[in-house]
Amino acid sequence: MSVASPEPSNAGRGLAQLASSPVVQAWELGLRLRQRREEVGLTAAAAGRAIGIIQAYVSGVESGRVKLPAKRLAQIVAAYEFEPDEAAELEELRAGAARRGWWQEYAQLFPAEFLRFLGYEAGAEHIRSYHPEVIIGLLQTEEYARAVIRGGTTTIRLTEVDRRVAVRLARQERLDGEHPLRLSVLLGEGALRQQVGGPVVMRAQLDHLVRLATERPEQIEIRVLPFSVGAHPAFGGPFQVLSFPSPRLPDLVWQEILTSIDIIDQSLRVNDYVVTFAETRELALGSDDSLDLIRRIAKEM
């Protein structure tokens, strides 16, 4: 099991959680179909011939990037000899995967890989996040988010700012609801002292962090890496490790830097990030000391 990974949820909760994201439902559907195809000893090419489709279509479905109609899934279920109960679960996943996520309304603003990340985020159960210079978007106030978006890059047009802020706030709805997202956040001290938007905006942002972590200690953990720590295992750019409610789904890593964005799904690379996060967390201040430091910095604003 991954270091610091949440305990697997029961199957009922897993399916309910998956329903919040068609991207994650398509991913689980594809993984289950590929696993079964391999169990029955079929190559992707052989499966395609048996079903009457090309190999690329089989691979696209298994990667979660090609949507299945009900009739085609029924053909696959028959070819792979699924039991009726599992076939019913697969149809539920297929129907969910066919839905449009709310983020698709903003497809013209963002590259496809970022939209895909929003789908993974919408279906995640736990996110472990390291941010050395900026507050994680899921915990940003509207004013802080606006300042980050306006000042963060020269490629964003002013006419896009309001819509990008709306997306960031919409993402934060995952913190509420029946199955709220759990966050474990490591923040560099620099993220607390950089006066994004000016001292008034920054103080409100820091107060917001304290309030969330104080009111929801079982859901949101915030720990600070003070400057005094010096070099540490996560030294460098930010990253997030996403974990999912279904035990069938592995962790993913999201990394976003100035010139590139990347979803990392190779298990060995993902595990490196998981271990790095755990080791860095051990060097950070404890939760109470972290909140005390955030309060002190807020007063300095």
Secondary structure, 3 states (H helix, E strand, C coil): CCCCCCCCCCHHHHHHHHCCCHHHHHHHHHHHHHHHHHHCCCCHHHHHHHHCCCHHHHHHHHCCCCCCCHHHHHHHHHHHCCCHHHHHHHHHHHHHHCCCCHHHHHCCCCCHHHHHHHHHHHHCCEEEEEECCCCCHHHCCHHHHHHHHHHHCCCCCHHHHHHHHHHHHHHHHHHCCCCCCEEEEEEEHHHHHCCCCCHHHHHHHHHHHHHHHHHCCCCEEEEEECHHHCCCCCCCCCEEEEECCCCCCCCEEEEECCCCEEEECCHHHHHHHHHHHHHHHHHCCCHHHHHHHHHHHHHHC
